[in-house]
């Protein structure tokens, strides 16, 4: 007795369209990004961050003009999580700079 495949055809077409669309979007995203790089100086700076959150304006970047200022932020969290007899260390850090300057335009 032959197996009726006609009822499966709409499902196969839908799955094929979803797979093709997913592949096309993944290639498009991959083509628009760059591979990135690892800067050892940045890695060392992140390792030297203290735990917690800080927000400050450096004195050597201060001016009297309100449109010329810089604010720096740092954050770091270090935790050890134990699950099912295994230990995992989470170490997350970030450094950010926001510089505001008025241009001559």
ZAMARVO-575119 format. One record per residue: residue number from 1; x, y negated, z of N, C-alpha, C, O in turn. Coordinates in Angstrom, 3 decimals. Example, Ala and Ser with C-alpha at 12.3 -4.5 7.8 and 13.67 -1.06 7.14 Angstrom:
<atoms>
k nx ny nz cax cay caz cx cy cz ox oy oz
1 13.190 5.690 7.800 12.300 4.500 7.800 13.200 3.300 7.800 14.236 3.319 8.465
2 12.850 2.250 7.080 13.670 1.060 7.140 12.900 -0.030 7.870 13.409 -1.138 8.039
</atoms>
This chain:
<atoms>
k nx ny nz cax cay caz cx cy cz ox oy oz
1 0.843 1.168 0.000 0.000 0.000 0.000 0.892 -1.236 0.000 1.739 -1.383 0.881
2 0.715 -2.126 -0.973 1.561 -3.309 -1.051 1.227 -4.287 0.079 0.085 -4.381 0.529
3 2.249 -5.001 0.516 2.111 -5.990 1.583 1.684 -7.322 0.973 2.367 -7.816 0.076
4 0.592 -7.916 1.418 0.138 -9.192 0.838 1.029 -10.347 1.346 0.992 -10.694 2.527
5 1.816 -10.926 0.449 2.721 -12.021 0.822 2.123 -13.401 0.552 2.682 -14.403 0.998
6 1.028 -13.476 -0.151 0.418 -14.760 -0.479 0.052 -15.573 0.767 0.247 -16.788 0.742
7 -0.466 -14.987 1.855 -0.788 -15.805 3.034 0.461 -16.405 3.700 0.353 -17.400 4.415
8 1.637 -15.816 3.476 2.865 -16.327 4.089 3.515 -17.431 3.265 4.427 -18.102 3.748
9 3.067 -17.629 2.041 3.684 -18.608 1.155 3.607 -20.046 1.702 4.627 -20.734 1.662
10 2.480 -20.538 2.205 2.451 -21.908 2.749 3.413 -22.087 3.943 4.047 -23.133 4.078
11 3.513 -21.088 4.780 4.432 -21.166 5.916 5.876 -21.206 5.438 6.677 -21.978 5.966
12 6.218 -20.397 4.458 7.578 -20.379 3.920 7.923 -21.714 3.264 9.046 -22.198 3.404
13 6.988 -22.301 2.561 7.230 -23.604 1.926 7.452 -24.679 2.982 8.368 -25.491 2.853
14 6.621 -24.693 4.031 6.775 -25.681 5.105 8.124 -25.532 5.806 8.811 -26.524 6.049
15 8.501 -24.302 6.130 9.784 -24.080 6.793 10.951 -24.481 5.895 11.944 -25.021 6.383
16 10.849 -24.228 4.607 11.887 -24.638 3.669 12.012 -26.153 3.579 13.122 -26.683 3.519
17 10.882 -26.851 3.569 10.909 -28.314 3.537 11.520 -28.889 4.807 12.303 -29.837 4.748
18 11.167 -28.324 5.945 11.733 -28.804 7.210 13.240 -28.565 7.243 13.991 -29.453 7.648
19 13.691 -27.403 6.831 15.121 -27.097 6.823 15.876 -28.011 5.869 16.956 -28.497 6.204
20 15.323 -28.249 4.692 15.973 -29.121 3.714 16.038 -30.554 4.211 17.065 -31.214 4.056
21 14.968 -31.041 4.801 14.950 -32.399 5.347 15.955 -32.539 6.486 16.675 -33.535 6.560
22 16.006 -31.562 7.360 16.958 -31.592 8.469 18.390 -31.622 7.961 19.212 -32.387 8.466
23 18.693 -30.805 6.979 20.034 -30.780 6.397 20.378 -32.115 5.748 21.496 -32.606 5.905
24 19.429 -32.711 5.020 19.674 -33.992 4.356 19.911 -35.104 5.376 20.806 -35.928 5.190
25 19.125 -35.140 6.446 19.302 -36.158 7.480 20.634 -35.967 8.200 21.326 -36.946 8.482
26 20.996 -34.747 8.494 22.274 -34.486 9.169 23.447 -34.929 8.296 24.398 -35.520 8.807
27 23.400 -34.661 7.012 24.475 -35.103 6.118 24.521 -36.617 6.013 25.604 -37.201 5.970
28 23.355 -37.266 5.969 23.298 -38.722 5.887 23.889 -39.361 7.139 24.647 -40.326 7.036
29 23.557 -38.839 8.315 24.102 -39.367 9.567 25.605 -39.128 9.619 26.357 -40.022 10.007
30 26.048 -37.955 9.241 27.470 -37.624 9.261 28.266 -38.503 8.308 29.408 -38.850 8.609
31 27.695 -38.869 7.172 28.420 -39.699 6.208 28.543 -41.139 6.691 29.461 -41.845 6.274
32 27.650 -41.588 7.552 27.690 -42.959 8.049 28.534 -43.150 9.288 28.707 -44.282 9.738
33 29.061 -42.093 9.849 29.868 -42.200 11.053 31.325 -41.919 10.731 31.650 -41.276 9.733
34 32.194 -42.417 11.601 33.617 -42.139 11.431 34.060 -41.127 12.473 33.388 -40.966 13.492
35 35.169 -40.445 12.246 35.566 -39.366 13.151 35.979 -39.841 14.549 36.005 -39.041 15.484
36 36.299 -41.122 14.702 36.687 -41.638 16.011 38.150 -41.344 16.307 38.845 -40.696 15.525
37 38.596 -41.837 17.453 39.972 -41.626 17.855 40.056 -41.650 19.367 39.157 -42.158 20.037
38 41.120 -41.108 19.899 41.360 -41.118 21.331 42.575 -41.994 21.597 43.668 -41.722 21.100
39 42.379 -43.045 22.382 43.452 -43.953 22.748 43.908 -43.596 24.162 43.127 -43.693 25.108
40 45.154 -43.189 24.306 45.647 -42.751 25.608 45.634 -43.886 26.627 45.442 -43.634 27.817
41 45.833 -45.131 26.192 45.777 -46.261 27.126 44.369 -46.401 27.715 44.214 -46.683 28.903
42 43.355 -46.204 26.884 41.978 -46.276 27.375 41.685 -45.110 28.319 41.001 -45.286 29.328
43 42.195 -43.929 28.000 42.010 -42.770 28.883 42.642 -43.024 30.249 42.041 -42.706 31.275
44 43.859 -43.599 30.273 44.521 -43.908 31.539 43.758 -44.968 32.324 43.650 -44.876 33.547
45 43.223 -45.977 31.626 42.445 -47.016 32.299 41.180 -46.429 32.915 40.803 -46.812 34.022
46 40.520 -45.511 32.223 39.319 -44.881 32.773 39.664 -43.991 33.969 38.882 -43.898 34.916
47 40.825 -43.340 33.931 41.245 -42.515 35.066 41.546 -43.355 36.294 41.403 -42.870 37.416
48 41.963 -44.614 36.107 42.314 -45.481 37.230 41.131 -46.253 37.789 41.298 -47.007 38.747
49 39.941 -46.092 37.224 38.764 -46.785 37.743 38.407 -46.265 39.122 38.552 -45.077 39.409
50 37.942 -47.161 39.966 37.429 -46.744 41.261 35.996 -46.258 41.122 35.294 -46.630 40.181
51 35.570 -45.436 42.051 34.207 -44.917 41.982 33.227 -46.008 42.384 33.495 -46.789 43.297
52 32.104 -46.058 41.705 31.085 -47.065 41.974 30.904 -47.979 40.776 31.340 -47.670 39.667
53 30.251 -49.116 41.019 29.923 -50.075 39.965 30.479 -51.436 40.350 30.337 -51.862 41.495
54 31.109 -52.119 39.407 31.579 -53.484 39.676 31.269 -54.365 38.483 31.288 -53.921 37.334
55 30.984 -55.620 38.781 30.676 -56.617 37.777 31.424 -57.874 38.196 31.214 -58.369 39.304
56 32.289 -58.399 37.340 33.069 -59.567 37.726 33.418 -60.423 36.515 33.371 -59.979 35.368
57 33.771 -61.671 36.822 34.251 -62.610 35.811 35.702 -62.914 36.126 35.988 -63.504 37.168
58 36.625 -62.529 35.260 38.041 -62.742 35.541 38.386 -64.229 35.618 37.909 -65.027 34.811
59 39.214 -64.592 36.589 39.583 -65.993 36.788 40.434 -66.512 35.628 40.341 -67.688 35.276
60 41.250 -65.663 35.037 42.097 -66.132 33.938 41.317 -66.355 32.649 41.873 -66.899 31.695
61 40.056 -65.957 32.585 39.213 -66.185 31.410 38.176 -67.279 31.657 37.348 -67.553 30.789
62 38.215 -67.902 32.827 37.201 -68.895 33.191 37.497 -70.238 32.520 38.652 -70.645 32.394
63 36.447 -70.904 32.099 36.537 -72.268 31.566 35.404 -73.081 32.167 34.496 -72.536 32.795
64 35.466 -74.390 31.967 34.405 -75.260 32.477 33.168 -75.234 31.592 32.071 -75.574 32.033
65 33.347 -74.842 30.381 32.235 -74.833 29.433 31.371 -73.588 29.657 31.904 -72.480 29.720
66 30.032 -73.752 29.779 29.171 -72.583 30.047 29.061 -71.618 28.880 28.636 -70.479 29.077
67 29.428 -72.028 27.670 29.320 -71.135 26.519 30.595 -70.368 26.246 30.656 -69.580 25.301
68 31.618 -70.586 27.061 32.871 -69.848 26.905 33.130 -69.093 28.201 33.782 -69.614 29.105
69 32.643 -67.916 28.291 32.845 -67.125 29.504 32.895 -65.647 29.159 32.476 -65.218 28.084
70 33.419 -64.887 30.104 33.557 -63.445 29.911 33.150 -62.747 31.191 33.503 -63.182 32.287
71 32.405 -61.662 31.047 31.998 -60.848 32.184 32.408 -59.412 31.909 32.158 -58.878 30.829
72 33.035 -58.797 32.890 33.475 -57.412 32.762 32.675 -56.534 33.717 32.307 -56.960 34.812
73 32.413 -55.314 33.290 31.694 -54.356 34.132 32.413 -53.010 34.062 32.893 -52.606 33.003
74 32.480 -52.331 35.187 33.043 -50.987 35.237 32.138 -50.118 36.099 31.484 -50.603 37.022
75 32.110 -48.840 35.787 31.331 -47.889 36.577 31.994 -46.524 36.485 32.534 -46.146 35.445
76 31.944 -45.798 37.584 32.487 -44.439 37.576 31.740 -43.599 38.595 31.405 -44.057 39.688
77 31.492 -42.370 38.211 30.865 -41.410 39.121 31.626 -40.098 39.003 31.892 -39.614 37.903
78 31.969 -39.536 40.145 32.652 -38.233 40.193 31.895 -37.353 41.172 31.706 -37.718 42.333
79 31.472 -36.214 40.705 30.715 -35.283 41.537 31.131 -33.852 41.207 31.581 -33.558 40.100
80 30.971 -32.983 42.182 31.179 -31.551 41.978 29.826 -30.877 42.200 29.202 -31.046 43.247
81 29.390 -30.121 41.218 28.108 -29.423 41.292 28.396 -27.934 41.327 29.191 -27.420 40.539
82 27.743 -27.254 42.244 27.911 -25.799 42.357 26.603 -25.120 41.974 25.551 -25.371 42.562
83 26.700 -24.258 40.979 25.542 -23.504 40.515 25.926 -22.035 40.388 26.872 -21.693 39.679
84 25.203 -21.188 41.065 25.381 -19.731 40.957 26.825 -19.299 41.186 27.343 -18.442 40.470
85 27.461 -19.886 42.168 28.819 -19.490 42.504 29.912 -20.124 41.663 31.090 -19.828 41.866
86 29.556 -20.985 40.729 30.549 -21.674 39.901 30.528 -23.158 40.233 29.482 -23.711 40.573
87 31.683 -23.796 40.132 31.796 -25.228 40.396 32.079 -25.970 39.096 32.899 -25.542 38.284
88 31.387 -27.086 38.916 31.584 -27.947 37.754 31.846 -29.361 38.250 31.111 -29.879 39.090
89 32.899 -29.984 37.724 33.196 -31.366 38.092 32.669 -32.292 37.004 32.950 -32.105 35.820
90 31.907 -33.284 37.419 31.392 -34.304 36.509 32.155 -35.582 36.789 32.166 -36.063 37.922
91 32.788 -36.133 35.779 33.548 -37.371 35.907 33.142 -38.278 34.758 33.547 -38.059 33.616
92 32.348 -39.288 35.055 31.889 -40.207 34.020 32.313 -41.620 34.353 32.146 -42.074 35.485
93 32.855 -42.309 33.382 33.276 -43.678 33.599 33.004 -44.524 32.377 32.963 -44.025 31.252
94 32.818 -45.813 32.610 32.630 -46.717 31.490 33.212 -48.077 31.830 33.247 -48.501 32.985
95 33.660 -48.731 30.797 34.161 -50.093 30.911 33.467 -50.902 29.827 33.336 -50.443 28.692
96 33.027 -52.095 30.172 32.332 -52.923 29.193 32.765 -54.366 29.349 33.110 -54.820 30.439
97 32.738 -55.071 28.237 33.071 -56.484 28.255 32.034 -57.218 27.434 31.678 -56.790 26.337
98 31.553 -58.322 27.969 30.634 -59.188 27.248 31.276 -60.560 27.192 31.492 -61.199 28.222
99 31.580 -61.010 25.983 32.214 -62.306 25.812 31.251 -63.203 25.040 30.753 -62.823 23.980
100 30.995 -64.384 25.573 30.049 -65.310 24.985 30.809 -66.577 24.584 31.389 -67.252 25.435
101 30.806 -66.894 23.304 31.486 -68.093 22.803 30.623 -68.772 21.772 30.001 -68.115 20.937
102 30.584 -70.070 21.828 29.881 -70.841 20.813 30.840 -71.082 19.652 32.008 -71.409 19.857
103 30.342 -70.919 18.449 31.171 -71.155 17.273 30.954 -72.574 16.766 30.064 -73.278 17.241
104 31.757 -72.987 15.816 31.670 -74.341 15.278 30.531 -74.559 14.311 30.383 -75.669 13.799
105 29.733 -73.572 14.040 28.635 -73.693 13.054 27.434 -74.360 13.641 26.429 -74.540 12.953
</atoms>
